[in-house]
Amino acid sequence: MALKELIETIAQALVDDPNGVEVTEIERDHGSVIELRVAKGDIGKVIGKDGRTAQSMRTLLAAASTKIGKRVHLDIVD
C-alpha cells in the first residue's frame, strides 16, 4: 500500500483539486497496476510538458517498487 500512497501524495501536491485525486491498485499476475484519476482540469498538471511529470512519477514508482521486490506500472486514466 505504500506505493499507492506515494502516487496519491505526489498527485495531490500537483493538482488544484486534491480531493479529486483517486488512486486504485490492481493486482495482476506479473505485478500490480496503479491507476491514477484526477479532475479533468488537472490532467495536464499530472502529465506535464511532454509527459515529463508523468515519466518522473513512473521513475520514482519503479525505484520504490524495485526496493521492495515488486513490479508496478502507473496508468494515468482520464
N, C-alpha and C positions, 0 to 999 in steps of 0.2 A: 504494500500500500504506500510505501514511502515514495515510489516513483510517480504514482498518481498525484500525490500531494505536491511533489516538486513541480510538475507541469501546471497544476492548478495555481500555485503560488506565483509562478512566473507570469502566467497569463493574466491573473488578477492585477498584477503590477503594471501590465502593459495597456490594458483597456480602460475606456472611460466608464463602463458599466461592469464593475467587478461581480455584481450579483448575477449577471447574465452568463458567467463562465460555468460551463458544465463539463466535467471530465469523467469518462467511464473507462473501465479497464475490462477487456475481453480476453479470457484465457483461450489460447489456441494450442494445437499440438506442438508447434515449433517454438512457441513462446507466447508473448502477450501483445495485444494491440491496445494502445491508449488513444481514445478518441477525444478530441477537444472541440467543443462547440462554444461559440461566443455570439454576441448580438451581431446582427447584420452590419451595423455601422462600425464595428470593431474588428472585422475580419482582416482588414488591411493592416491594422496595427500588429496583429499577431503574425501575419505572413511577412510583413516588412518589405522594404525596397529590394526588388529582385529575389525575394524569398530568403533574404539573409537572416531575418529574425527567426523564421521557422527552422532554417537549417541550424542555427545556433542552438535552438531548443532541442533539436534532434541529436546534436553532438553531445550536449550535456546529458541527455537521457541515455545515450549509448555508453557514455563513460560511467554513469552511475549504475546502469544495468550490468555492465561487464564486471564491475566490482563485486556485485552480489551473485554473479554467475547465471544471469538470466538474459534472454533475448527479448527486447521490447522494441516495438515500432510505434511511431507517433503519426496519427492521421488527424488532420485538421478538417473538420466537417463543416460545410456551410449550409 
